[in-house]
Amino acid sequence: MKKLNIILAAFLGLAALSTQAYAASNVTNAEVLTKKYTGIAQTVNPEFVPSVSEGKTFYNRKFTLKDGKQAACASCHTSNPADAGKHIVTGKAIAPLAPAVNKKRFRSLDKVEYKFTEHCNDILGADCTAGEKANYIVYLLTERTPTAKK
């Protein structure tokens, strides 16, 4: 019986550790996605290296929408991805994009891919390239401080 208790305690300890690791894995998932998109981008351009400055430029770049209006990622997510945003059409509140501020970002790899497809098609009119996605995530990983409230 004592042996069973030890095995059970060890199993529960491992389960608790893996749960803690998963809870802290938002940055890890962002890094996993960055590596995934970098690898794909390197099949097109073997010299591709993710760039924070390119990611920031892409994040703030205005695109002309189908209705003729202009929008950028920053239109809804603010110029600082560590700040909460607001959808420009619906007014719905949007949690910060920066994973350092919002621990729920990048938790689900499937959701990230779905959102990239949805938003890129809405704003650019096409899916983002793997390089754009890698640059975007690398930039978001650098943003850690919300704008001070006045």
Buried (B, 14 or more C-beta within 10 A) or exposed (E): EEEEEEEEEEEEEEEEEEEEEEEEBBBEBBBBBBEBBBEBBBEEEEEBEBBBEBBBEBBEBEBEBEEEEEBBBBBBBBBBBBBBBEEEEEEEEBBBBBBBBBBEBBBEEEEBEEEBEEBBEEBBEEBBBBBBBBBBBBBBBBBEEBEEEE
